[in-house]
Amino acid sequence: MPLSIRLYTRVAATVGLAVSLAGLVAAGGAVATDVQPSPLHAKKAGRAVRARSTRHHAPKNRTTAKTEFPRAGYKIEQIIPPSPMHGIHGLAFGPDGALYAASLMGHTIYKVDITTGAATPYVGAPRGSAGDIAFGPNGTLAWTAAGEAAVLTRAPDGGLKTVAHDVTGVKAVNFTKDGRLFFSRIAEGDGLFEASLGGASPPRTIAEKIGGLGAFQFDGAERLYGPLIFRGKLVRMNITTGEVTEIAKGFTTPSAVRIGGDGKLVALDCATGEVIRVDPKTGDKAVLATLDPPVDDLAIAKDGTIYVSSSAFNGITAIDPLSLKTRRVTWGGLSAPGAVVPVADDKAETLLVADAWGARLVDPASGSSTLINRGPGVVGATSIAATEDTYILGNIWPAGTIQIVARDSGKVLANLTNFGAPYDIKPLSDGFVVADYAVGRLTKVANDAAHTRTTLAWGFDGPVGLADAGKGVFYVSEYDSGKITRVDTATNERTTVIAGLEAPEGLALAPDGRLIVAEVGARRVIAVTPASGAAEILADSLAIGLDGGHAGPFLSTGVAVTRDGAIYVTGDVENVLYRLTAPHAPSSPASRQAP
């Protein structure tokens, strides 16, 4: 059965973003039928939004040579510095005593130095895309692969194996003391299951419809302790009978439970950021620390130190068991950035940045980032726009969806499904326009109650970026054909501005009328004069173009130009935000020169 948008956003909100649900959406899983991709474009749509499968920390590779342009020598600064990984989820200590971390969007399981925060790939792309991880008593690593709807293992000798497949909604995983492997599913397929480590037999059902079991752990008696995400409580489960016993309730969104050395439980509340000690006998609770939400998973070291992951900030926070003081092992202002747009008022401009783990506002002077107001059901974003009263959040993965969210309250005003791959969004006076890569067209969504959709322009070869020139005229970056096109939406008359580019993505109009283009395949930003097609290089050797392991785009490299002419570019490979300024322009003290 297709996953409804209501259920989709409900589950996505438990981890603060959409992409953790890749395994929950089957091909064509979005349920609205307003716009259906053609069979030809359905293949492209599947390519654009499926789980990514090969290299990641590398620019996209093209077979053509870069077109040479004059160089303008703009100053390059990083106002948000690099951070490792691309959203951190499951945590576990390995048999070597090291901390390991799972990154779904990074397609990698990392070994993390708890002193320096340095991250080294342990299981790389494509199979390393993981939500939760656990080590067995013999050193075997298991993880939930939501993008594959599977549970995978890596033996100590490095051999990989799929031990459960076609398990949509796979969430958490752990071993018993004697090496049996269990995993949970949430939403459709909600329940607890035992996997066959040989992979030959289908999973054995332990319990069904239990309320969304998050990260769990077994005690010595092989009793399971874990959170029921949708019921706001912690439970103990008998893995022989499936009997569930409530231990404690009153949580907002409990996401993980681990057992401390003293036998007490340590639980996370994803929505509040609270780290809570719970007595499994009495249910008594004590808050140990309150971290920036959302929080995802935790692991407890042998010395009792608690490590907590935060996907929205690429963060791991250590909590001292005695003093309860906290220390950030790793932290970032961005986790998986996409589009960027300026948001202005009478006094200043702020940057609104799409991020798969939560859209955020960035102060261009200081580089500080703050998540936007997010009520229940608000997920992450890969494309973004703003009106006076709303944010418009687009997602390409695991399904093509758009949310309209109230800026003041964070309330979801509309969930719009069945887009192919909405890579850019631009507001209009009576709605907004979407560049849909998967179906090769620009779609207008009206402000009426039905959010009526009409096709404004069509026939594009992979539209990714949009710039609004006014009076129904747009500039469109066509990723697949490597060109920038001017289109008059009144007639669908199209004119090529420049061709021969390598994977153009984000673009914006500068105050001088030039188009600023992120040419991702060449790892550079260029400026193009629309009338002549003349171009010059503003900056190159940028960390842009996170490789999704397929021929199309992954996260879009965003471009924005503020009123003072400064250019801002998202760098998805290292989770940075660049500022480009003309030679001799002043820079902010908070920024630093890019290497």
Secondary structure, 3 states (H helix, E strand, C coil): CCCCHHHHHHHHHHHCCCHHHHHHCCCCCCCCCCCCCCHHHHHHHHHHHCCCCCCCCCCCCCCCCCCCCCECCCEEEEEECCCCCCCCCCEEECCCCCEEEEECCCCEEEEECCCCCCEEEEECCCCCCCCCEEECCCCCEEEEEHHHCEEEEECCCCCEEEEECCCCCEEEEEECCCCCEEEEECCCCCEEEEECCCCCCCCEEEEECCCCECECEECCCCEEEEEECCCCEEEEEECCCCCEEEEEECCCCEEEEEECCCCCEEEEECCCCEEEEECCCCCCEEEEEECCCCCCCEEECCCCCEEEEEHHHCEEEEECCCCCCEEEEECCCCCCEEEEEEEECCCCEEEEEEECCCCEEECCCCCCEEECCCCCCCCCCCEEEECCCEEEEEECCCCEEEEEEECCCCCEEEEEEEECCEEEEEEECCEEEEEECCCCEEEEEECCCCCCEEEEEECCCCEEEEEEEECCEEEEEECCCCEEEEEECCCCEEEEEECCCCCEEEEEECCCCCEEEEEHHHCEEEEECCCCCCEEEEEECCCCCCCCCCCCCCCCCCEEECCCCCEEEEECCCCEEEEEECCCCCCCCCCEECC
